[in-house]
Amino acid sequence: MNTEENQIKPWYKEPWPWVAIAIPGSAVIMGITTLILAINNPDPLVVDEKTYQDLHSSLKAQQDTTADESATDSQEDGDG
């Protein structure tokens, strides 16, 4: 009476345990990937107020210079 239909397969030959293992396994792999990316590409930190002010003033000066250049270019184009 032992037919192939009535025989029980071992758990590792069934697909559903592997699906159940793959879902948290992929989350672990993606977590490790995120950790590696975060360690290799740290965010730059502002150390103190003076450093922040220096960065802020240099950025503002750069923006002012760019704005002045674009205003000068537009005035030169209008004169022609």
N, C-alpha and C positions, 0 to 999 in steps of 0.2 A: 503494500500500500504506500510505500514511500515514492511519491512522484516528485518531479523537480519543482512543481508548484508549491508543495507543502514544505519543502526544505527551507530552513531559515538561513539567510546569508549572514556572514559576520558583519559587524557594524561598519568596518572600514570599507566594505564593498557597497555600501549604500551611499547615495549622493547627499542626502540631507544632513548627516553629521558634518560633512565637509563644507557644506554651505554655512552651517551654524558656526563652524570654526573660522571660516574665511572672513565673515563680517567683523568680528572683533580683531582678528588678525590684521586685516587691512587698516583698521583704526590705529593699531599699535605701530604699524609700519609708517603711516602718515604722521603720527605723533613724533616718531624718531626723526623722520625727514624734517619736520618743522623745527625740532630742537637743533638739529645740525645746521639748518639755515640760520636760525637765530644766533647760534654761537659764532658762526663764521661771518655774519654781517651785523655786528652790533650797532645800535643807534648811537650817534655821537651825543654826548651829554655836555651840557653847559656846566662848567665847574663852579664859577662864581659870578657875581654881578658884574664885575669889570669885564670879564670875557664876553658876557651877554651884551653889554653896552658896546663893546668893540665890534662884535659881529653885527649888531643892529645898526650902528652908525656906518659901517662899511657897506652894508646892504643898501641903506638909504642913500648913501653917496653914489653908489652904482646906479640906482634907479634914477636919481636926479640927473646924472650924466647921460643916461640913455634918453630921458625925457628931453633934455636940452638939445641933444643931437637930433632927435626926431623933429623938434620944433624948428631948429635951424634948417634942416632939410626941407621942411614944408614951406618955410619962408623963401628959401632960394628958388623953389619950384614955382612959386607964385609971382616972382619978379620977372620971369622970363617972358 
